[in-house]
Amino acid sequence: MRNLNLANQLTLARLVMCALFVASMSLPWAYSGVTALALFVLASLTDWLDGEIARRYNLVTDLGKLLDPLADKVLISAALIALIERSMAPMWMVVAIITREFLVTGLRTVAANKQIILPAERAGKYKTVAQIVAICASLTVLALRDLHLAESALAQGLAWIIPALYWVALLITVVSGGLYFYKNRGLFDADAPEAETSAAQQVTPDVGASPIATPAPVPAQRKAAASASAHKVAGKAGLSTSA
């Protein structure tokens, strides 16, 4: 089946690796940081690889357009939440980033209900790269701690630049989300005419009116009724004269 091509299989594999990543970060064992870093890097590489394969071999599908950004959001959100538990990511920044992701997912849901597929934008790709860099830096520090290299120059340097990386990721995340909503604002404008049409089609009965409405007589019926009334009056007049 074309929808389950190689590119989409890589996207599904990324979701599986995301589950393994969460398990690694949750289990209290000596090399959880090293394993989590390896899984996250591998999953991030599949993000680039599935898109490259889909474009090069013409394997782009509507399923892929939906799954690819969804898999990215699941991976990024899971990693950021796990890093909060390790005190490696600012909670308020994580909340802002995940809120943006949910809003964009909601927009895609609205579009899907209208039979419209919204693919990922280039700005969204930059956002994902910025988030991955910040997360990889944090996971590298955790991996160095597992390897008893927390005092190394690399660990110290990363600890110094990680806050700046999260600020950059947050800025690109917010700006790209705003641009995405602005570009697709027509999805909400299209609801207004439908609402007006629906309201125009509704008939509101008068207060105290009978539940069963009596249809108004059509012009032909009115004409026939008037003619019958005239004949009746004429007949009465004739009877009165003859009497």
C-alpha positions as CSV (number, residue, x, y, z in Angstrom):
1,M,0.0,0.0,0.0
2,R,1.4,3.4,-1.1
3,N,0.6,5.1,2.2
4,L,2.9,2.7,4.1
5,N,5.9,3.5,2.0
6,L,9.5,3.7,3.3
7,A,9.2,7.3,4.3
8,N,6.1,6.7,6.4
9,Q,7.6,3.6,7.9
10,L,10.6,5.7,9.1
11,T,8.1,8.2,10.6
12,L,6.4,5.4,12.5
13,A,9.8,4.1,13.6
14,R,10.4,7.6,15.0
15,L,7.3,7.2,17.2
16,V,8.5,3.8,18.4
17,M,11.9,5.3,19.3
18,C,10.1,8.1,21.1
19,A,8.5,5.5,23.4
20,L,11.9,3.9,24.0
21,F,13.4,7.3,24.8
22,V,10.8,8.0,27.4
23,A,11.4,4.6,28.9
24,S,15.1,5.2,29.1
25,M,14.7,8.6,30.7
26,S,12.3,7.1,33.3
27,L,14.3,4.1,34.3
28,P,16.8,4.6,37.2
29,W,19.9,3.0,35.7
30,A,23.5,4.1,35.2
31,Y,23.5,4.9,31.5
32,S,20.0,6.3,31.0
33,G,21.4,9.6,29.8
34,V,23.7,8.0,27.2
35,T,20.9,5.7,25.9
36,A,18.4,8.6,25.8
37,L,20.9,10.7,23.8
38,A,21.5,8.0,21.3
39,L,17.8,7.3,20.8
40,F,17.0,11.0,20.4
41,V,19.8,11.6,17.9
42,L,18.7,8.5,15.9
43,A,15.0,9.6,15.9
44,S,16.0,13.1,14.9
45,L,18.0,11.7,11.9
46,T,14.9,9.8,10.8
47,D,13.1,13.1,10.7
48,W,15.5,14.4,8.0
49,L,15.7,11.0,6.3
50,D,12.0,10.3,5.8
51,G,11.5,13.8,4.3
52,E,14.5,13.4,1.9
53,I,13.3,9.9,0.8
54,A,9.7,11.1,0.2
55,R,10.8,14.1,-1.9
56,R,13.5,12.2,-3.9
57,Y,11.4,9.2,-4.8
58,N,8.1,10.9,-5.0
59,L,6.7,9.2,-1.9
60,V,4.9,12.2,-0.5
61,T,1.4,11.2,0.8
62,D,-1.3,12.8,2.8
63,L,-0.6,10.3,5.6
64,G,3.0,11.4,5.7
65,K,2.0,15.1,5.8
66,L,0.0,14.3,8.9
67,L,2.3,11.8,10.6
68,D,5.6,13.6,10.1
69,P,4.8,16.8,12.0
70,L,2.9,14.8,14.6
71,A,5.9,12.5,15.2
72,D,8.1,15.6,15.6
73,K,5.8,17.1,18.2
74,V,5.5,13.9,20.2
75,L,9.3,13.5,20.2
76,I,10.1,17.1,21.1
77,S,7.3,17.3,23.8
78,A,8.4,14.0,25.4
79,A,12.0,15.1,25.5
80,L,11.3,18.5,27.0
81,I,9.0,17.1,29.7
82,A,11.6,14.5,30.6
83,L,14.3,17.2,30.8
84,I,12.2,19.2,33.2
85,E,12.3,16.2,35.5
86,R,16.1,16.3,35.3
87,S,16.2,20.1,35.8
88,M,17.7,20.6,32.4
89,A,15.0,22.7,30.8
90,P,13.0,25.7,32.1
91,M,9.5,24.7,32.8
92,W,7.8,27.9,31.6
93,M,9.6,27.7,28.3
94,V,8.6,24.1,27.9
95,V,5.0,25.0,28.6
96,A,5.1,27.8,26.0
97,I,6.6,25.5,23.4
98,I,4.2,22.6,23.9
99,T,1.2,25.0,24.0
100,R,2.3,26.3,20.5
101,E,2.5,22.7,19.3
102,F,-0.9,21.9,20.5
103,L,-2.4,25.0,18.9
104,V,-0.8,24.1,15.6
105,T,-2.1,20.5,15.9
106,G,-5.6,21.9,16.6
107,L,-5.3,24.1,13.4
108,R,-4.4,21.0,11.4
109,T,-7.4,19.2,12.9
110,V,-9.7,22.0,11.8
111,A,-8.2,21.8,8.3
112,A,-8.6,18.0,8.2
113,N,-12.3,18.4,9.1
114,K,-12.6,20.5,6.0
115,Q,-10.7,17.9,3.8
116,I,-7.6,20.1,3.8
117,I,-4.1,18.8,4.5
118,L,-1.7,21.4,6.0
119,P,1.9,20.3,5.4
120,A,4.8,21.5,7.5
121,E,6.3,24.9,6.6
122,R,9.9,25.8,6.2
123,A,9.8,28.0,9.3
124,G,8.5,25.0,11.2
125,K,11.5,23.0,10.1
126,Y,13.8,25.7,11.5
127,K,11.9,25.6,14.7
128,T,12.3,21.8,15.0
129,V,16.1,22.1,14.3
130,A,16.4,24.8,17.0
131,Q,14.5,22.6,19.5
132,I,16.6,19.5,18.6
133,V,19.9,21.4,19.1
134,A,18.8,22.6,22.6
135,I,17.6,19.2,23.6
136,C,20.7,17.4,22.3
137,A,22.9,19.8,24.3
138,S,20.9,19.0,27.5
139,L,21.0,15.3,26.8
140,T,24.8,15.5,26.2
141,V,25.3,17.0,29.6
142,L,23.3,14.1,31.1
143,A,25.3,11.6,29.2
144,L,28.6,13.1,30.3
145,R,27.3,12.9,33.9
146,D,26.7,9.2,33.4
147,L,30.2,8.8,32.1
148,H,31.6,10.7,35.2
149,L,32.6,13.7,33.0
150,A,30.4,16.3,34.5
151,E,33.4,18.5,35.3
152,S,34.8,18.3,31.8
153,A,35.3,21.4,29.6
154,L,32.6,20.1,27.2
155,A,30.0,19.7,30.0
156,Q,30.8,23.1,31.5
157,G,30.6,24.8,28.1
158,L,27.3,23.2,27.2
159,A,25.9,24.2,30.6
160,W,26.8,27.8,29.9
161,I,25.2,28.0,26.4
162,I,22.1,25.8,27.0
163,P,20.0,28.7,28.3
164,A,20.7,30.7,25.1
165,L,19.8,27.7,23.0
166,Y,16.4,27.5,24.7
167,W,15.8,31.2,24.2
168,V,16.5,30.8,20.4
169,A,14.3,27.8,20.2
170,L,11.5,29.6,22.0
171,L,11.7,32.6,19.8
172,I,11.6,30.6,16.5
173,T,8.8,28.5,17.9
174,V,6.6,31.4,18.7
175,V,7.3,33.3,15.5
176,S,6.8,30.2,13.3
177,G,3.5,29.4,15.0
178,G,2.2,33.0,14.5
179,L,3.2,32.9,10.9
180,Y,1.5,29.5,10.4
181,F,-1.8,30.8,11.9
182,Y,-1.6,34.0,9.9
183,K,-1.0,32.1,6.6
184,N,-4.0,29.7,7.3
185,R,-6.3,32.3,8.8
186,G,-8.8,31.6,6.0
187,L,-9.8,28.4,7.7
188,F,-11.6,30.5,10.3
189,D,-13.0,33.1,7.9
190,A,-14.7,30.4,5.9
191,D,-16.9,29.6,9.0
192,A,-18.7,33.0,8.9
193,P,-20.6,32.6,5.6
194,E,-21.7,29.1,6.6
195,A,-23.0,30.4,9.9
196,E,-25.0,33.2,8.2
197,T,-26.5,30.8,5.6
198,S,-27.5,28.4,8.4
199,A,-29.1,31.2,10.3
200,A,-31.0,32.5,7.3
201,Q,-32.4,29.0,6.6
202,Q,-33.9,28.8,10.1
203,V,-37.5,30.0,10.6
204,T,-38.3,31.4,14.0
205,P,-42.0,31.1,14.9
206,D,-43.9,34.0,16.5
207,V,-44.6,33.9,20.2
208,G,-47.9,32.2,20.9
209,A,-48.2,30.8,17.4
210,S,-49.6,27.4,16.8
211,P,-47.0,24.6,16.7
212,I,-48.4,23.6,13.2
213,A,-47.9,26.5,10.8
214,T,-50.6,27.2,8.2
215,P,-49.1,27.8,4.8
216,A,-49.9,31.1,3.2
217,P,-52.2,30.9,0.2
218,V,-50.5,31.2,-3.1
219,P,-51.6,33.9,-5.6
220,A,-53.7,31.4,-7.7
221,Q,-55.6,30.2,-4.6
222,R,-56.3,33.8,-3.6
223,K,-57.6,34.6,-7.1
224,A,-59.9,31.5,-7.0
225,A,-61.2,32.5,-3.5
226,A,-62.0,36.0,-4.6
227,S,-63.8,34.8,-7.7
228,A,-66.0,32.4,-5.7
229,S,-66.8,35.2,-3.2
230,A,-67.8,37.5,-6.1
231,H,-70.2,34.9,-7.6
232,K,-71.7,34.3,-4.2
233,V,-72.4,38.0,-3.6
234,A,-73.8,38.3,-7.1
235,G,-76.1,35.3,-6.5
236,K,-77.5,36.8,-3.3
237,A,-78.1,40.1,-5.1
238,G,-80.1,38.4,-7.8
239,L,-82.3,36.5,-5.3
240,S,-83.0,39.8,-3.5
241,T,-84.1,41.6,-6.7
242,S,-86.5,38.9,-7.8
243,A,-88.1,38.7,-4.4
